[in-house]
Amino acid sequence: MNMNKCFSIVVFVVAMMTVACGKAQTSTAEPDVDASRTTVSENDSKVQETADIPEGARRIIAAYPDFKLKYVDNKIVFPDNTSIVYDDHKKKSFVVMMDDCDVEDMFSMSYNRNSQKPDYLEDAGRGRSEPLFKKMYGASEGAARANLVRVKWFGQSLPFTKVNGAAKQLEKVAAELSQHPELRKYFDQSSTFYWRKVRGANRQSAHSYGIAIDICTKYSNYWQWSNRGAGEMDELKYENKIPQEIVEIFEKHGFIWGGRWYHYDTMHFEYRPEFLISVK
């Protein structure tokens, strides 16, 4: 064979092998920057981070997005870097827990929307972390008042906090209830904001923060009215005259009902979406 021709063939083969090798190297590198693989990795990280956050903290963060809350080292952290202790790790009796409630304690009981009668000491939402609620809604009467707006309520104009969209949610409740004229009698002489302690206790009422409404007392029942002389730990007789249709409309818009408490207060509705949302 002619030497020049032989040399040309060798050069051609080497060149083809070089091209093939280059393509193989390029093909091997591409999956390392594949977008779908990167997304899976990021999601795995997020799942792990979420798993490290207690459910109660996740509920607070999800329920009040305007505050852009975070959970760091057993604290609920606000954007201004102030923080609230999530779990104080104190052992508390039921009565003490009501007055000295941390965020973790708030979720020690479940809010049961399916039961027609609360179980013994089932008072989910009756306890509140005062540092958390005062931080969000106002630490004094003046500070809380500054956040109030007026909501039209069946012939009344009621003060309610604008914080966390609570007043807007009460407006939605009123709009939906107004479609049921047969329920109109239950809303006369309703009341909302009142800076005060809970009767017979050492904690602020939810009315202090402008997040609660008491509807007509004429059709309401309260555990102390129906159980004269009873204490917090006593067996109670349950009574209620508020139609479930009213309750379901309030709950649909983020309000819990005092009639679902063992220490019932059937006129009482309170904006507490953390008990009504679903969290992962």
N, C-alpha and C positions, 0 to 999 in steps of 0.2 A: 504493500500500500504506500502511496506517496506520503512522505513525511509531513508535508504541509497540510495535507488533507487530514491526516491522523491528529495533528496538533489542533486543528480547528474543531474536530469532534470532541476532544478532551475539554477544550475551553467552553464549548456549548453545554456539555454535561455539568461541569462545575457551576456554570452560571445558573442553570435550571435548579440545581440542588440548593444554591444560595437563596433563590427566590422562594422555593418551597419551604425552606427553614424559616425564612422571615415571616411567611404567612402563618406558619405553625406557632411562632412566638407571639404574633399579634393575637391570634385566636385564643391562646391560653390566658392572655392578660385581660381580655374584655370582661369576663364574669366578675372580676375583683371590684369593678366599679359599676356593677349592675344596680340600677335604681331600686328594683324590687328587693334585692338582697339587703340593700342599705336600709330600706323601710322596715323590713322585718326585724332587723337588728335594733332599730330605734324603738319600735313598738315593744319589743321584749324588754328594753330598758325602762320604758314608761310603765309597763305592767309591774315590773319589779318595784319601781318607786311607789306606785299606788298601793301595792300590797303592804308596804311599810307604814302606811298612814292608817290610823284607826278609823273604823267606819264612822264614828261620831264626828271626827274631824273632817272626813270627806263630805259628810252631810252638810256641815256648816259652810264649808268652802263652796259647795255646789249651790246651796240655797241662797247665799248672799254674794253673788258674783260682783256686784258693784264695788265691794271692798277689796277685791283682789287678794283674798287671804291666802296664807300659806301655812303649812305645818312643818315646823322645824324643832327637833329636840324637845318634844313634849310641850310645845307651845303653839298657839295660834298667833301668827305674826301678821301685823298690819303693814301696809305700804310705807308708813312713817317709821317703821322699825320698832314701834311699841308692840308688846306681846301680852297674851293672856295664857296662864298655865292651863294646859289641857286636863291633866290628871294630877291632883295634889297627893295622891297615894295615901289618903287618910281613910281609916275605917270609921264609918259613920252609921248611926242609927237612922231609921227612916225620917224621924222628926228633925234630927240635926242636918241630914242631907237636904231637906227642903230649904232650910235657912242658910246653909253653907254649901251651896251646890257649885261644883266645878263643871266644866264642859262635859267631861266624861260621865259624870253623874246624871246629866240630863238624859242620857241615852241608856240608863240602867234599866229602864222599863220600856215596853213596846206600846206604841199607839195603835190600838186595835180598832179598826173601822168595821169589823164584822160582828163584834159582840153587841148584844142588846143591853147587857148589864156588865159593868166593869168588874173584874176580879178584885179580890182583896188587895188593897194598897197599890192597885194599878193606876198610877197618876202621871203617865207620860206627858211631859210638857208643863206640869204644875211647878216643877223646879226649874230655876233659871240661873245661869251663871251671871251674877250681877256685874262683875267687871266687863264681861263681853257685851251685855246689853246696854250698859251705861256708855261704853265706848262707841257703840253703833248709834244709839238713839239720844244720848244726852245724859251727862252725869249729875245734872241738877235740874230743878224744875224749869229754870230759865232756859237752859240749853235744850231741854226737850221741847219746850214751847216754841222755840225758834224753828223747829223742824215741822211744825203743824201746818196743815192746809185744811180747807173746808171740803167736806164731802156731802152732797145732797142725799138725804136719807128719809124718804117717805114723809115729806113735810118738815123735816128738820135739816139743819146745817151743822154737821158734826165735825169737830176737830179730830184729825187723824194724821199720823206722821207720814211725811213723803219719803222718808228713808226706806231704802230697799223696795221702793215701789208699793209700799203697803196701802197707801191711800188709793192708788189706781186699782189695786186688787179689790178693795172695798167697793169702789165704784162699779166694778164688774159684778160683784155680788148683788148690789142694789139693782142693777139693770136686769139681771136674770130673775131676781125675786119679783120684780115689778110685773113680770109676765104671768104671775100667779096671784090674781086678786083675792082668791080664797084664803091666802095666807096673810093678807094685809094686817089683820088685827094683832099679829105677833110682833109688830115693829114699832108700836106707839111708845113714846117716852123712852127711847133708847139713849144710852150714855156711853161716852168714850173716855177722853183724857181726864185724868185726875191723879196728881202726884201724891201718892200716899203709900203707906205700908199695908201689906195684907192684914186683914182683920185677925188679931190675936197672934201675929207672927212678927219676926224680925227681918223681913225682906220686902223689897219693893213690889208693889202690884204691877202686873203687866200694863195696867191703865196708865201708870207713870210714864211709860215710854211711848204712849200713843199708838199701841199696836192691838188694843183690845176694845171690843164693843159688847155691852150688855143690852140685850133686847128686852122687850116688855116684861116687867116683873110679874104682871098679872098672871102670866102663863108659865112662870118659871118655878123651879125647885132648887133648893140649896141644902146641902147635907146637914148643916147646923139648924136650919129651920125645921127640917123633917125629923131630926134626931136630937131633941133638946138635951143639952148636957153631955153629949157624946164627945169623946176625945179622938185624937188623930188615929189611935191604934184600935179603936172599938169597932165592933161589927155594926154596919150601918144598913138601914132600910133604904132602898133605892126608889126614887120617884122621878117621873119625867112627863111633861106635857108638850114638849116641842116636837113637831112633826119631823120625821127623818128626811123629808124632802128639803127642808130648810138646812138641815145639817149637811146634806150631801152637796148642796150648792156652795155653802161656805167652804167645805173641804176641797171642792173642785178648784177653788181660787186661792188655796194656801193657808186656810184658817183651820186650826184645831178647835174642838168643841169641849167645853168643860163638862158636858154630860157624859163624856167617855172617861171621866176620872172617877175613881172610887169615892173620893171626896168631891162629889159632883156639884156643879154650878151650871145648871142647864141654860141659863140666860147668856152665858159667857162664850164668846168666840174670840180667838187670838191668832194673829198672823204669825205662824210658825211653820213655814214651808219645809224646814229641815226634817220634819216628821212625815211628810207626805210625798217627797220626791223619791225616785229610784236612783241608787248610786251603785257603781260597779266596785 
